[in-house]
Amino acid sequence: MEINHWHCYENMFSSRQFEASVTTVWRSGKISGEMHLSTGEEAITAGTVLQLQAGDAMALDHRGTSAMLMRGVDPFRLLREFMGKSDGLCHGQGGHMHLFSKRHLAASSGIVGATGPAAAGFALANRALRPGSVALAFFGDGAMNQGMLLESMNLAVAWRLPVVFICKDSKWAITTLSASVTGGKLVNRAIGMGMPATSIDGTDVEAVWKTASKSLIRARKGKGPSFIHATCTHPEGHFLGDPLLRIARHPVKEMKKVAGPMIKSAIHLQGASILKRSGSLATVTTLIGKTARDQHFSGKDPLSRLRRQLKKENGRLEKLENELINKNQAVINRALAAR
Ligand SMILES: Cc1ncc(C[n+]2csc(CCOP(=O)(O)OP(=O)(O)O)c2C)c(N)n1
């Protein structure tokens, strides 16, 4: 299937909008617990999920929102699920990490590595019940050290299962730098098991699309699984509210110069009242957090990358974005107004 950049952008933009709204709702306290966003992964999702056909399945990790949206799951039911409401996708029982839709053959899990066995199971069923259909397995680099994922990759090769294994490599597993606990190159593990493996820039939707297209054709023809290693960055860190401690441990040079004196002056004994000073300290830390986030994501945003390509048709682009913003806002308003 040929890539349609506008269709990809529409899906990526809608997902980003939805997750920006989820962030606001989460901050307001209407969603409890941790919140893991798929923001930063949109090109990987669009380049794979938008190529799926009826009968194809997908196993998603704790960042399943963009894939669910791009597969056509109702955003109203997703947000209501996140809010723990009975009219949510899973009647409010799953939350954002444990989503399931039988109609879309889609299941997510917060258990790291669990998408390997789930996708292998989907693929086994697909081969028997819906020949020619496939299953996608999404997981992070952290999952590549999980036994059950490696076992299912091995079995998928041995049984020639129609699976595409997609490793979204953000380099980090919460606060652990993957390189510090991982031997060798990830693609070599897949190659060693006997499946083709390709490493790509996961912020480039076209590269993802082309690679996924080859893997999907191969799987549909009954030739077995493949492995895609796609790099990405999560601008928010591991979860919403992540203080990006790891960035503080590897400070950006500029920030290091500015942060110290700013904090020192904010807590200086003389001058304004303690209340004012603690207020300004909060402003300083928020600013530092934002700077860290911006620098951390700079040049690694799949959405801005595709947007630059489409900007030559600026009128069309802005019209589309406005329509999608309004559409998203209407869904959010409806979800927040419902009881
Ligand atoms: C089996 C298992 N071990 C540990 C955890 C705790 N945990 C949750 S997310 C995470 C890191 C996952 O890193 P990665 O797979 O790279 O995904 P990312 O969050 O970076 O997208 C860990 C260790 C878990 N949920 N499941």
PDBQT file of the ligand as one rigid body, heavy atoms in Angstrom, charges set to zero:
ROOT
HETATM    1  C1  LIG A 401       7.140  -7.495  33.671  1.00  0.00    +0.000 C 
HETATM    2  C2  LIG A 401       7.251  -6.075  34.143  1.00  0.00    +0.000 A 
HETATM    3  N1  LIG A 401       8.375  -5.672  34.766  1.00  0.00    +0.000 NA
HETATM    4  C3  LIG A 401       8.474  -4.379  35.183  1.00  0.00    +0.000 A 
HETATM    5  C4  LIG A 401       7.442  -3.516  35.010  1.00  0.00    +0.000 A 
HETATM    6  C5  LIG A 401       7.562  -2.061  35.487  1.00  0.00    +0.000 C 
HETATM    7  N2  LIG A 401       7.732  -1.203  34.300  1.00  0.00    +0.000 N 
HETATM    8  C6  LIG A 401       6.715  -0.512  33.793  1.00  0.00    +0.000 A 
HETATM    9  S1  LIG A 401       7.131   0.337  32.425  1.00  0.00    +0.000 SA
HETATM   10  C7  LIG A 401       8.729  -0.175  32.540  1.00  0.00    +0.000 A 
HETATM   11  C8  LIG A 401       9.763   0.276  31.557  1.00  0.00    +0.000 C 
HETATM   12  C9  LIG A 401       9.434  -0.103  30.209  1.00  0.00    +0.000 C 
HETATM   13  O1  LIG A 401      10.397   0.375  29.339  1.00  0.00    +0.000 OA
HETATM   14  P1  LIG A 401      10.202   0.184  27.820  1.00  0.00    +0.000 P 
HETATM   15  O2  LIG A 401       9.740  -1.207  27.538  1.00  0.00    +0.000 OA
HETATM   16  O3  LIG A 401      11.439   0.615  27.130  1.00  0.00    +0.000 OA
HETATM   17  O4  LIG A 401       8.992   1.124  27.459  1.00  0.00    +0.000 OA
HETATM   18  P2  LIG A 401       8.873   2.722  27.563  1.00  0.00    +0.000 P 
HETATM   19  O5  LIG A 401       8.119   2.989  28.837  1.00  0.00    +0.000 OA
HETATM   20  O6  LIG A 401      10.232   3.296  27.538  1.00  0.00    +0.000 OA
HETATM   21  O7  LIG A 401       8.062   3.090  26.394  1.00  0.00    +0.000 OA
HETATM   22  C10 LIG A 401       8.908  -1.029  33.621  1.00  0.00    +0.000 A 
HETATM   23  C11 LIG A 401      10.171  -1.659  33.983  1.00  0.00    +0.000 C 
HETATM   24  C12 LIG A 401       6.278  -3.989  34.382  1.00  0.00    +0.000 A 
HETATM   25  N3  LIG A 401       5.231  -3.199  34.154  1.00  0.00    +0.000 N 
HETATM   26  N4  LIG A 401       6.220  -5.270  33.921  1.00  0.00    +0.000 NA
ENDROOT
TORSDOF 0
